[in-house]
Amino acid sequence: MESYEEKFIHTNEDLEKLRSDGVLMFQQVPMVEVDGMKLVQIRAIMNYFSSKHNLYGKDMKERALIDMYSEGLADLNEMFILYPFDPPGVKEANIALMKEKATNRYFPAFEKVFKSHGQDYLVGNKLSKADIHLVEMIYNMEELDANIIANFPLLQALKTRISGMPNIKKFLQPGSQRQPPVDEKSVQKTRKIFKF
């Protein structure tokens, strides 16, 4: 595993300094400095690291499937990322909607993919970024409902398989999380810095 340094933006001044230095192509984060590049846009960053570490399929067909699965998960993940910023009443409705979409649309679709080919991973029977995205989404949804994948045994097996990988297992250990849970103070601070 490559070593890296992670820096968080804590103030509006930190963000403005990056913007004025010209390192943020579209004036927004995240930004990753790697291999002599300053990459922005989360999908560009993920695709670069997926390609670099052989998590992006062996050919165009596999990459298309990986992209399709990842983009489908991105739709649900966007809802998850934004719901802490929803006002009361709207937040509860969006949580219910996310749970409904996860259990009636997304998770059944992925369970069907696994049933259709009987392999351990979504594409080419090899770990890809789509598998990692799916397990990340499972963890996210389990924050809302601990039993959300109870009716999806193949998704449970994928989660167990990926969660048991040494680097993932280490990351998941208590105390290893890099960011604190979202609280109302953090939400207000984020709204102020990013002006929404």
LINBEL-V52723 format. One record per backbone hydrogen bond with DSSP energy under -0.5 kcal/mol. CO is the residue of the C=O (numbers start at 1). NH is the residue of the N-H. E is the energy in kcal/mol with one decimal. If there is no record, write none. Layout:
<<CO & NH & E> <CO & NH & E>>
This chain:
<<8 & 10 & -0.7> <11 & 15 & -1.6> <12 & 16 & -2.7> <13 & 17 & -2.3> <14 & 18 & -1.8> <15 & 19 & -2.3> <16 & 20 & -2.9> <17 & 21 & -2.1> <18 & 22 & -0.6> <18 & 23 & -1.3> <18 & 24 & -0.6> <19 & 22 & -1.0> <23 & 25 & -0.9> <24 & 27 & -1.9> <30 & 41 & -0.7> <32 & 34 & -0.7> <32 & 39 & -3.0> <34 & 37 & -2.4> <37 & 34 & -2.1> <37 & 39 & -0.6> <39 & 32 & -2.8> <41 & 45 & -2.2> <42 & 46 & -2.8> <43 & 47 & -2.7> <44 & 48 & -2.2> <45 & 49 & -2.3> <46 & 50 & -2.6> <47 & 51 & -2.5> <48 & 52 & -2.7> <49 & 53 & -1.9> <50 & 55 & -3.7> <51 & 54 & -1.4> <55 & 129 & -2.7> <59 & 63 & -2.3> <60 & 64 & -2.4> <61 & 65 & -1.9> <62 & 66 & -2.7> <63 & 67 & -2.9> <64 & 68 & -2.4> <65 & 69 & -2.7> <66 & 70 & -2.7> <67 & 71 & -3.0> <68 & 72 & -2.0> <69 & 73 & -2.1> <70 & 74 & -1.9> <71 & 75 & -1.4> <72 & 76 & -1.1> <73 & 77 & -2.9> <74 & 78 & -2.3> <75 & 79 & -1.1> <76 & 80 & -1.8> <77 & 81 & -2.8> <78 & 82 & -1.9> <79 & 83 & -1.7> <80 & 84 & -0.5> <82 & 85 & -1.9> <83 & 86 & -1.7> <87 & 90 & -0.8> <87 & 91 & -2.4> <88 & 90 & -0.9> <89 & 93 & -1.5> <90 & 94 & -2.6> <91 & 95 & -2.3> <92 & 96 & -2.1> <93 & 97 & -2.2> <94 & 98 & -2.6> <95 & 99 & -2.5> <96 & 100 & -2.3> <97 & 101 & -2.8> <98 & 102 & -2.9> <99 & 103 & -2.4> <100 & 104 & -2.1> <101 & 105 & -2.1> <101 & 106 & -2.2> <102 & 107 & -2.7> <105 & 109 & -1.2> <106 & 110 & -2.1> <107 & 111 & -2.5> <108 & 112 & -2.2> <109 & 113 & -1.6> <110 & 114 & -2.1> <111 & 115 & -2.2> <112 & 116 & -2.3> <113 & 117 & -1.3> <114 & 118 & -2.4> <123 & 126 & -1.6> <126 & 123 & -0.5> <128 & 132 & -1.6> <129 & 133 & -2.7> <130 & 134 & -2.4> <131 & 135 & -2.4> <132 & 136 & -2.4> <133 & 137 & -2.5> <134 & 138 & -2.3> <135 & 139 & -2.5> <136 & 140 & -2.4> <137 & 141 & -2.9> <138 & 142 & -2.3> <139 & 143 & -1.0> <140 & 143 & -0.9> <140 & 144 & -0.6> <141 & 144 & -1.0> <141 & 145 & -1.9> <145 & 148 & -1.9> <147 & 150 & -1.9> <149 & 152 & -2.2> <152 & 156 & -2.2> <153 & 157 & -2.1> <154 & 158 & -1.9> <155 & 159 & -2.6> <156 & 160 & -2.4> <157 & 161 & -2.5> <158 & 162 & -2.8> <159 & 163 & -2.7> <160 & 164 & -1.2> <162 & 165 & -1.5> <165 & 169 & -3.7> <166 & 170 & -2.3> <167 & 171 & -2.1> <168 & 172 & -2.3> <169 & 173 & -0.7> <170 & 173 & -0.9> <173 & 176 & -2.1> <183 & 187 & -2.3> <184 & 188 & -2.4> <185 & 189 & -2.2> <186 & 190 & -2.6> <187 & 191 & -2.6> <188 & 192 & -2.0> <189 & 193 & -2.5> <190 & 194 & -2.7> <191 & 195 & -0.9> <191 & 196 & -1.4>>
